[in-house]
Amino acid sequence: MRRVDLADGAIAGAVGSTALNVVSYLDMALRARPASSTPEDTVGRLAGITHVDLGTGARAANRRSGLGALIGYGLGIAAGVAFALYANGRRQPLPMATGVLGAGVMTMTDGSITALGISDPRTWRRSDWISDIVPHLAYGLTAAATWNRLRRPSGRGR
């Protein structure tokens, strides 16, 4: 594994995270649904567990908002790096890579909010699942396509 492969995985994860956010914001705009409080709730729960003082009032709310977004990007980038380790520097079939990356990030996020007691996916409605699956598929597709684009085509030396 070369360092450039890990960097490319991080780039693919960042591109995927951007796509996930674009699709989520588009969904909010089209359906006039409110933003999810899950990222802020996650930060609040983690701050409580680790005894980190975020301040009070608006300062704490602003920190939760900023840190929630950063955690999302961090998870997306980490998933891209993990995929780079899995792919061992090679291009991957787009449908398979899309599924692995999308399902991987979805499992990381939904698993963490379940473990932290923020939400229970077993209670979600169909619309909740669609609102979760579609952006994660966008993450998977764009991260996989970016990964493959950054790889040399087969048969051209490596």
C-alpha positions in Angstrom: 0.0 0.0 0.0 1.4 3.3 -1.0 0.8 6.6 0.8 -0.7 8.0 -2.4 -3.4 5.3 -2.3 -4.4 6.3 1.2 -4.5 10.0 0.1 -6.6 9.0 -2.9 -8.9 7.2 -0.5 -9.2 10.3 1.6 -10.0 12.4 -1.5 -12.6 9.9 -2.6 -14.2 10.0 0.9 -14.2 13.8 0.9 -15.9 13.9 -2.6 -18.4 11.3 -1.4 -19.1 13.3 1.8 -19.8 16.4 -0.4 -22.2 14.4 -2.5 -24.0 13.1 0.5 -24.5 16.6 1.8 -25.6 18.0 -1.5 -28.3 15.2 -1.8 -29.4 15.8 1.8 -29.7 19.5 1.3 -31.6 19.0 -2.0 -34.0 16.7 -0.2 -34.5 19.3 2.5 -35.2 22.0 -0.2 -37.6 19.8 -2.3 -39.6 18.3 0.6 -39.2 21.4 2.9 -38.1 19.1 5.6 -36.0 20.4 8.5 -32.4 19.7 9.1 -31.6 16.6 11.1 -30.5 17.3 14.7 -28.6 14.0 14.8 -25.1 15.4 14.2 -25.6 18.0 17.0 -27.1 15.3 19.2 -24.1 13.1 18.5 -21.7 15.8 19.5 -23.7 16.6 22.6 -23.7 12.9 23.7 -20.0 12.5 23.0 -19.2 15.6 24.9 -21.2 14.3 27.8 -19.4 10.9 27.7 -16.0 12.5 27.5 -16.7 15.3 30.0 -15.9 18.0 27.4 -17.5 21.4 28.2 -18.9 22.9 25.0 -20.0 26.1 26.8 -23.6 27.3 27.3 -26.4 28.6 25.2 -25.6 29.8 21.6 -21.9 29.1 22.0 -22.6 25.4 22.8 -25.2 25.2 20.0 -22.7 26.6 17.5 -20.0 24.2 18.6 -22.4 21.2 18.3 -23.3 22.4 14.8 -19.8 22.8 13.6 -18.4 19.7 15.3 -21.4 17.6 14.0 -20.5 18.5 10.4 -16.8 17.8 11.0 -17.6 14.4 12.4 -19.6 13.6 9.3 -16.8 14.6 7.0 -14.3 12.7 9.2 -16.4 9.5 9.0 -16.7 9.9 5.2 -12.9 10.5 4.8 -12.1 7.6 7.1 -14.4 5.3 5.1 -12.5 6.3 1.9 -9.2 5.5 3.6 -10.5 2.2 4.8 -11.7 1.4 1.2 -8.3 2.3 -0.1 -6.8 -0.4 2.3 -9.5 -2.9 1.1 -8.9 -2.1 -2.6 -5.2 -2.4 -2.2 -4.6 0.4 -4.8 -6.7 -1.2 -7.6 -9.7 0.0 -9.4 -12.9 -1.8 -8.3 -16.2 -2.6 -10.2 -18.4 0.5 -9.7 -21.5 -1.3 -8.5 -19.6 -3.3 -5.9 -17.6 -0.3 -4.7 -20.7 1.8 -4.6 -22.4 -0.7 -2.3 -19.4 -1.3 -0.1 -18.8 2.4 0.4 -22.4 3.5 0.7 -23.3 0.6 3.1 -20.1 1.1 5.0 -20.7 4.7 5.7 -24.4 4.1 6.5 -23.5 1.4 8.9 -20.9 3.6 10.6 -23.3 6.5 11.1 -26.4 4.6 11.9 -24.5 2.2 14.2 -23.0 5.1 16.1 -26.3 6.9 16.6 -27.8 3.6 17.8 -24.9 2.8 20.1 -25.1 6.4 21.6 -28.9 6.0 22.1 -29.7 8.9 19.8 -32.0 7.0 17.4 -33.3 3.5 16.9 -33.4 2.5 13.2 -35.9 -0.2 14.0 -38.5 2.5 14.7 -37.9 4.4 11.4 -40.6 4.9 8.8 -40.1 4.2 5.1 -39.5 7.9 4.4 -36.8 7.9 7.2 -35.0 5.0 5.6 -35.2 6.6 2.1 -33.9 9.9 3.5 -31.0 7.9 4.9 -30.3 5.4 2.1 -30.4 7.8 -0.9 -27.6 10.2 0.4 -25.5 7.2 1.4 -25.8 5.8 -2.1 -24.8 9.1 -3.5 -21.7 9.0 -1.2 -20.9 5.4 -2.3 -21.3 6.2 -6.0 -19.2 9.4 -6.0 -16.6 8.0 -3.7 -16.2 4.9 -5.8 -16.2 6.8 -9.1 -13.5 9.2 -7.7 -11.4 6.2 -6.4 -11.5 4.6 -9.8 -10.8 7.8 -11.6 -7.7 8.3 -9.5 -6.4 4.8 -10.4 -4.5 4.0 -13.5 -6.5 2.0 -16.1 -5.7 -1.7 -16.2 -2.7 -2.8 -18.3 -0.9 0.6 -18.1 1.8 -0.3 -15.6 1.7 -0.3 -11.8 
